[in-house]
């Protein structure tokens, strides 16, 4: 019973405090590129905060 109540509590919090995301992506094979747009809709009292972390394990793409 306790696990069910915790699951319901977490679900309600996620639904009530979640922002709306709209992601549009287009693959351009000829140029080997990905073009994308992300629209984030926040509630009135929310402040935007985005953390973009570098991929330190990345390497150059093969040609």
Secondary structure, DSSP 8 states (H G I E B T S, - for coil): -HHHHHHHHHHHHHHHS--EEEEEEEEETTTTEEEEEEEEE--TT----------TT------
